[in-house]
Amino acid sequence: MDNEYALLFIRGERPVMDKKYNILGHPNLKYTEDGGAEPYVHIPCPDYSIADLDFAVENPDDIEILEETEIVL
């Protein structure tokens, strides 16, 4: 097989043979780190430790965990 082509295998589908795409020629390359943009940094999610809570907690044992049936909207 010529190196200009690629094979794509997806489970449950028939194989596909197509020409490779030169990703360095993509118009949105400028938005990636390879195109000179800043690397993307994921926003860290809260780990729900006491420091991340929006309210003061003196003792974690004082927090009452409600069941779904106990929540009143």
N, CA, C and O atoms as a Tinker XYZ file with bonds, in Angstrom:
   292  protein
     1  N      0.850000   -1.179000    0.000000    73     2
     2  CA     0.000000    0.000000    0.000000    64     1     3
     3  C      0.893000    1.239000    0.000000    63     2     4     5
     4  O      1.909000    1.284000    0.694000    81     3
     5  N      0.511000    2.220000   -0.768000    73     3     6
     6  CA     1.246000    3.477000   -0.856000    64     5     7
     7  C      1.148000    4.214000    0.481000    63     6     8     9
     8  O      0.104000    4.174000    1.133000    81     7
     9  N      2.216000    4.882000    0.889000    73     7    10
    10  CA     2.254000    5.613000    2.156000    64     9    11
    11  C      1.360000    6.852000    2.130000    63    10    12    13
    12  O      1.184000    7.514000    3.153000    81    11
    13  N      0.802000    7.163000    0.977000    73    11    14
    14  CA    -0.083000    8.316000    0.846000    64    13    15
    15  C     -1.483000    8.007000    1.385000    63    14    16    17
    16  O     -2.287000    8.914000    1.596000    81    15
    17  N     -1.766000    6.723000    1.605000    73    15    18
    18  CA    -3.087000    6.292000    2.043000    64    17    19
    19  C     -3.047000    5.808000    3.493000    63    18    20    21
    20  O     -2.003000    5.404000    4.005000    81    19
    21  N     -4.213000    5.861000    4.137000    73    19    22
    22  CA    -4.356000    5.375000    5.506000    64    21    23
    23  C     -5.549000    4.431000    5.561000    63    22    24    25
    24  O     -6.507000    4.573000    4.800000    81    23
    25  N     -5.478000    3.461000    6.475000    73    23    26
    26  CA    -6.591000    2.555000    6.719000    64    25    27
    27  C     -7.229000    2.924000    8.046000    63    26    28    29
    28  O     -6.534000    3.141000    9.038000    81    27
    29  N     -8.552000    2.994000    8.063000    73    27    30
    30  CA    -9.292000    3.315000    9.278000    64    29    31
    31  C    -10.187000    2.133000    9.615000    63    30    32    33
    32  O    -11.019000    1.714000    8.810000    81    31
    33  N    -10.000000    1.596000   10.833000    73    31    34
    34  CA   -10.800000    0.472000   11.303000    64    33    35
    35  C    -11.654000    0.932000   12.473000    63    34    36    37
    36  O    -11.129000    1.392000   13.487000    81    35
    37  N    -12.965000    0.810000   12.334000    73    35    38
    38  CA   -13.912000    1.111000   13.404000    64    37    39
    39  C    -14.714000   -0.158000   13.645000    63    38    40    41
    40  O    -15.287000   -0.727000   12.715000    81    39
    41  N    -14.752000   -0.599000   14.900000    73    39    42
    42  CA   -15.428000   -1.844000   15.225000    64    41    43
    43  C    -16.889000   -1.788000   14.774000    63    42    44    45
    44  O    -17.600000   -0.821000   15.049000    81    43
    45  N    -17.313000   -2.821000   14.090000    73    43    46
    46  CA   -18.688000   -2.905000   13.613000    64    45    47
    47  C    -18.912000   -2.261000   12.259000    63    46    48    49
    48  O    -20.016000   -2.335000   11.720000    81    47
    49  N    -17.895000   -1.632000   11.698000    73    47    50
    50  CA   -18.022000   -0.977000   10.393000    64    49    51
    51  C    -17.014000   -1.577000    9.422000    63    50    52    53
    52  O    -16.057000   -2.237000    9.827000    81    51
    53  N    -17.242000   -1.339000    8.155000    73    51    54
    54  CA   -16.295000   -1.815000    7.145000    64    53    55
    55  C    -15.060000   -0.925000    7.149000    63    54    56    57
    56  O    -15.171000    0.273000    7.413000    81    55
    57  N    -13.877000   -1.486000    6.858000    73    55    58
    58  CA   -12.655000   -0.662000    6.825000    64    57    59
    59  C    -12.743000    0.407000    5.731000    63    58    60    61
    60  O    -13.420000    0.230000    4.717000    81    59
    61  N    -12.044000    1.511000    5.964000    73    59    62
    62  CA   -12.021000    2.617000    5.010000    64    61    63
    63  C    -10.572000    2.893000    4.632000    63    62    64    65
    64  O     -9.701000    2.958000    5.500000    81    63
    65  N    -10.313000    3.055000    3.342000    73    63    66
    66  CA    -8.990000    3.465000    2.882000    64    65    67
    67  C     -9.159000    4.822000    2.204000    63    66    68    69
    68  O     -9.969000    4.978000    1.290000    81    67
    69  N     -8.385000    5.797000    2.666000    73    67    70
    70  CA    -8.500000    7.145000    2.118000    64    69    71
    71  C     -7.124000    7.791000    2.142000    63    70    72    73
    72  O     -6.208000    7.299000    2.800000    81    71
    73  N     -6.988000    8.891000    1.423000    73    71    74
    74  CA    -5.719000    9.611000    1.430000    64    73    75
    75  C     -5.517000   10.289000    2.778000    63    74    76    77
    76  O     -6.478000   10.731000    3.406000    81    75
    77  N     -4.286000   10.368000    3.215000    73    75    78
    78  CA    -3.967000   11.038000    4.470000    64    77    79
    79  C     -4.153000   12.542000    4.300000    63    78    80    81
    80  O     -3.975000   13.082000    3.208000    81    79
    81  N     -4.509000   13.207000    5.386000    73    79    82
    82  CA    -4.716000   14.653000    5.369000    64    81    83
    83  C     -3.515000   15.314000    6.031000    63    82    84    85
    84  O     -3.095000   14.899000    7.111000    81    83
    85  N     -2.968000   16.321000    5.401000    73    83    86
    86  CA    -1.850000   17.060000    5.973000    64    85    87
    87  C     -2.406000   18.048000    6.995000    63    86    88    89
    88  O     -2.900000   19.113000    6.624000    81    87
    89  N     -2.329000   17.700000    8.277000    73    87    90
    90  CA    -2.933000   18.554000    9.300000    64    89    91
    91  C     -2.198000   19.878000    9.454000    63    90    92    93
    92  O     -2.766000   20.837000    9.974000    81    91
    93  N     -0.958000   19.949000    9.016000    73    91    94
    94  CA    -0.227000   21.214000    9.105000    64    93    95
    95  C     -0.740000   22.235000    8.092000    63    94    96    97
    96  O     -0.378000   23.410000    8.158000    81    95
    97  N     -1.578000   21.795000    7.162000    73    95    98
    98  CA    -2.177000   22.707000    6.196000    64    97    99
    99  C     -3.600000   23.103000    6.564000    63    98   100   101
   100  O     -4.264000   23.797000    5.795000    81    99
   101  N     -4.077000   22.674000    7.727000    73    99   102
   102  CA    -5.452000   22.981000    8.142000    64   101   103
   103  C     -5.571000   24.461000    8.491000    63   102   104   105
   104  O     -4.664000   25.013000    9.113000    81   103
   105  N     -6.677000   25.126000    8.104000    73   103   106
   106  CA    -6.813000   26.564000    8.369000    64   105   107
   107  C     -6.886000   26.918000    9.854000    63   106   108   109
   108  O     -6.594000   28.059000   10.213000    81   107
   109  N     -7.260000   25.997000   10.720000    73   107   110
   110  CA    -7.351000   26.281000   12.154000    64   109   111
   111  C     -6.097000   25.882000   12.918000    63   110   112   113
   112  O     -6.102000   25.863000   14.148000    81   111
   113  N     -5.027000   25.565000   12.204000    73   111   114
   114  CA    -3.779000   25.194000   12.868000    64   113   115
   115  C     -3.281000   26.314000   13.771000    63   114   116   117
   116  O     -2.626000   26.055000   14.781000    81   115
   117  N     -3.586000   27.551000   13.415000    73   115   118
   118  CA    -3.109000   28.696000   14.195000    64   117   119
   119  C     -3.684000   28.710000   15.607000    63   118   120   121
   120  O     -3.145000   29.390000   16.480000    81   119
   121  N     -4.771000   27.973000   15.849000    73   119   122
   122  CA    -5.385000   27.927000   17.177000    64   121   123
   123  C     -4.785000   26.840000   18.063000    63   122   124   125
   124  O     -5.190000   26.692000   19.217000    81   123
   125  N     -3.825000   26.080000   17.539000    73   123   126
   126  CA    -3.212000   24.997000   18.300000    64   125   127
   127  C     -1.805000   25.385000   18.733000    63   126   128   129
   128  O     -1.241000   26.375000   18.267000    81   127
   129  N     -1.260000   24.589000   19.624000    73   127   130
   130  CA     0.100000   24.843000   20.094000    64   129   131
   131  C      1.103000   24.692000   18.952000    63   130   132   133
   132  O      2.094000   25.420000   18.901000    81   131
   133  N      0.853000   23.751000   18.032000    73   131   134
   134  CA     1.744000   23.577000   16.882000    64   133   135
   135  C      1.703000   24.782000   15.953000    63   134   136   137
   136  O      2.664000   25.039000   15.228000    81   135
   137  N      0.600000   25.522000   15.969000    73   135   138
   138  CA     0.460000   26.699000   15.122000    64   137   139
   139  C      0.904000   27.980000   15.793000    63   138   140   141
   140  O      0.784000   29.055000   15.205000    81   139
   141  N      1.419000   27.893000   17.021000    73   139   142
   142  CA     1.939000   29.064000   17.702000    64   141   143
   143  C      1.055000   29.608000   18.806000    63   142   144   145
   144  O      1.434000   30.578000   19.464000    81   143
   145  N     -0.109000   29.019000   19.033000    73   143   146
   146  CA    -0.997000   29.496000   20.097000    64   145   147
   147  C     -0.541000   28.943000   21.448000    63   146   148   149
   148  O      0.248000   28.000000   21.514000    81   147
   149  N     -1.048000   29.542000   22.511000    73   147   150
   150  CA    -0.746000   29.054000   23.854000    64   149   151
   151  C     -1.368000   27.666000   24.038000    63   150   152   153
   152  O     -2.435000   27.396000   23.487000    81   151
   153  N     -0.722000   26.792000   24.796000    73   151   154
   154  CA    -1.313000   25.469000   25.018000    64   153   155
   155  C     -2.609000   25.577000   25.813000    63   154   156   157
   156  O     -2.743000   26.439000   26.681000    81   155
   157  N     -3.555000   24.704000   25.513000    73   155   158
   158  CA    -4.840000   24.699000   26.207000    64   157   159
   159  C     -4.647000   24.099000   27.593000    63   158   160   161
   160  O     -4.024000   23.048000   27.745000    81   159
   161  N     -5.186000   24.775000   28.597000    73   159   162
   162  CA    -5.101000   24.288000   29.973000    64   161   163
   163  C     -6.528000   24.079000   30.464000    63   162   164   165
   164  O     -7.342000   25.002000   30.451000    81   163
   165  N     -6.821000   22.866000   30.895000    73   163   166
   166  CA    -8.149000   22.571000   31.430000    64   165   167
   167  C     -8.340000   23.318000   32.737000    63   166   168   169
   168  O     -7.417000   23.427000   33.544000    81   167
   169  N     -9.546000   23.830000   32.939000    73   167   170
   170  CA    -9.865000   24.492000   34.201000    64   169   171
   171  C    -10.013000   23.403000   35.254000    63   170   172   173
   172  O    -10.795000   22.471000   35.070000    81   171
   173  N     -9.274000   23.506000   36.352000    73   171   174
   174  CA    -9.389000   22.448000   37.358000    64   173   175
   175  C    -10.771000   22.465000   38.006000    63   174   176   177
   176  O    -11.308000   23.528000   38.319000    81   175
   177  N    -11.336000   21.281000   38.202000    73   175   178
   178  CA   -12.644000   21.233000   38.859000    64   177   179
   179  C    -12.444000   21.154000   40.366000    63   178   180   181
   180  O    -11.414000   20.679000   40.844000    81   179
   181  N    -13.428000   21.620000   41.098000    73   179   182
   182  CA   -13.302000   21.587000   42.560000    64   181   183
   183  C    -13.270000   20.154000   43.058000    63   182   184   185
   184  O    -13.921000   19.272000   42.499000    81   183
   185  N    -12.513000   19.937000   44.104000    73   183   186
   186  CA   -12.469000   18.589000   44.678000    64   185   187
   187  C    -13.376000   18.471000   45.892000    63   186   188   189
   188  O    -13.387000   17.450000   46.578000    81   187
   189  N    -14.141000   19.533000   46.149000    73   187   190
   190  CA   -15.114000   19.571000   47.230000    64   189   191
   191  C    -14.479000   19.313000   48.591000    63   190   192   193
   192  O    -15.103000   18.731000   49.478000    81   191
   193  N    -13.257000   19.744000   48.743000    73   191   194
   194  CA   -12.653000   19.717000   50.068000    64   193   195
   195  C    -13.183000   20.926000   50.834000    63   194   196   197
   196  O    -13.819000   21.801000   50.247000    81   195
   197  N    -12.931000   20.978000   52.112000    73   195   198
   198  CA   -13.460000   22.061000   52.943000    64   197   199
   199  C    -13.002000   23.422000   52.419000    63   198   200   201
   200  O    -13.751000   24.394000   52.507000    81   199
   201  N    -11.801000   23.507000   51.883000    73   199   202
   202  CA   -11.296000   24.787000   51.365000    64   201   203
   203  C    -12.086000   25.250000   50.142000    63   202   204   205
   204  O    -12.134000   26.450000   49.872000    81   203
   205  N    -12.708000   24.334000   49.394000    73   203   206
   206  CA   -13.452000   24.683000   48.185000    64   205   207
   207  C    -14.916000   25.024000   48.441000    63   206   208   209
   208  O    -15.598000   25.489000   47.527000    81   207
   209  N    -15.415000   24.809000   49.646000    73   207   210
   210  CA   -16.827000   25.065000   49.919000    64   209   211
   211  C    -17.106000   26.559000   49.997000    63   210   212   213
   212  O    -16.253000   27.339000   50.422000    81   211
   213  N    -18.314000   26.950000   49.581000    73   211   214
   214  CA   -18.715000   28.360000   49.590000    64   213   215
   215  C    -19.198000   28.825000   50.959000    63   214   216   217
   216  O    -19.514000   30.002000   51.131000    81   215
   217  N    -19.260000   27.939000   51.913000    73   215   218
   218  CA   -19.756000   28.292000   53.241000    64   217   219
   219  C    -18.788000   27.747000   54.287000    63   218   220   221
   220  O    -18.015000   26.825000   54.023000    81   219
   221  N    -18.848000   28.325000   55.459000    73   219   222
   222  CA   -17.928000   27.927000   56.527000    64   221   223
   223  C    -18.378000   26.607000   57.150000    63   222   224   225
   224  O    -19.558000   26.409000   57.438000    81   223
   225  N    -17.424000   25.723000   57.348000    73   223   226
   226  CA   -17.695000   24.440000   57.988000    64   225   227
   227  C    -16.705000   24.283000   59.130000    63   226   228   229
   228  O    -15.494000   24.226000   58.921000    81   227
   229  N    -17.238000   24.216000   60.326000    73   227   230
   230  CA   -16.375000   24.024000   61.493000    64   229   231
   231  C    -15.974000   22.560000   61.623000    63   230   232   233
   232  O    -14.818000   22.240000   61.901000    81   231
   233  N    -16.943000   21.683000   61.420000    73   231   234
   234  CA   -16.701000   20.258000   61.592000    64   233   235
   235  C    -17.420000   19.520000   60.454000    63   234   236   237
   236  O    -18.630000   19.686000   60.296000    81   235
   237  N    -16.721000   18.725000   59.675000    73   235   238
   238  CA   -17.382000   18.008000   58.569000    64   237   239
   239  C    -18.492000   17.072000   59.043000    63   238   240   241
   240  O    -19.394000   16.751000   58.269000    81   239
   241  N    -18.442000   16.632000   60.291000    73   239   242
   242  CA   -19.492000   15.746000   60.802000    64   241   243
   243  C    -20.811000   16.485000   60.986000    63   242   244   245
   244  O    -21.854000   15.847000   61.128000    81   243
   245  N    -20.789000   17.824000   60.987000    73   243   246
   246  CA   -22.009000   18.613000   61.153000    64   245   247
   247  C    -22.827000   18.708000   59.862000    63   246   248   249
   248  O    -23.958000   19.194000   59.887000    81   247
   249  N    -22.277000   18.257000   58.747000    73   247   250
   250  CA   -22.979000   18.335000   57.469000    64   249   251
   251  C    -23.975000   17.185000   57.385000    63   250   252   253
   252  O    -23.620000   16.023000   57.582000    81   251
   253  N    -25.230000   17.528000   57.090000    73   251   254
   254  CA   -26.277000   16.513000   56.971000    64   253   255
   255  C    -26.447000   16.163000   55.495000    63   254   256   257
   256  O    -26.686000   17.044000   54.669000    81   255
   257  N    -26.326000   14.895000   55.169000    73   255   258
   258  CA   -26.488000   14.424000   53.799000    64   257   259
   259  C    -27.950000   14.041000   53.607000    63   258   260   261
   260  O    -28.464000   13.170000   54.309000    81   259
   261  N    -28.623000   14.692000   52.656000    73   259   262
   262  CA   -30.033000   14.429000   52.385000    64   261   263
   263  C    -30.173000   13.397000   51.278000    63   262   264   265
   264  O    -29.384000   13.366000   50.334000    81   263
   265  N    -31.176000   12.564000   51.408000    73   263   266
   266  CA   -31.517000   11.631000   50.339000    64   265   267
   267  C    -32.281000   12.405000   49.270000    63   266   268   269
   268  O    -32.787000   13.496000   49.531000    81   267
   269  N    -32.363000   11.851000   48.090000    73   267   270
   270  CA   -33.044000   12.535000   46.985000    64   269   271
   271  C    -34.515000   12.788000   47.316000    63   270   272   273
   272  O    -35.081000   13.791000   46.880000    81   271
   273  N    -35.132000   11.903000   48.073000    73   271   274
   274  CA   -36.550000   12.059000   48.412000    64   273   275
   275  C    -36.775000   13.131000   49.470000    63   274   276   277
   276  O    -37.908000   13.576000   49.653000    81   275
   277  N    -35.730000   13.556000   50.168000    73   275   278
   278  CA   -35.855000   14.555000   51.227000    64   277   279
   279  C    -35.665000   15.988000   50.734000    63   278   280   281
   280  O    -35.903000   16.936000   51.483000    81   279
   281  N    -35.242000   16.151000   49.492000    73   279   282
   282  CA   -34.949000   17.479000   48.960000    64   281   283
   283  C    -36.250000   18.153000   48.547000    63   282   284   285
   284  O    -37.026000   17.598000   47.770000    81   283
   285  N    -36.483000   19.352000   49.071000    73   283   286
   286  CA   -37.674000   20.133000   48.744000    64   285   287
   287  C    -37.234000   21.289000   47.858000    63   286   288   289
   288  O    -36.348000   22.062000   48.226000    81   287
   289  N    -37.849000   21.403000   46.702000    73   287   290
   290  CA   -37.489000   22.477000   45.770000    64   289   291
   291  C    -38.409000   23.645000   45.902000    63   290   292
   292  O    -38.251000   24.639000   45.194000    81   291
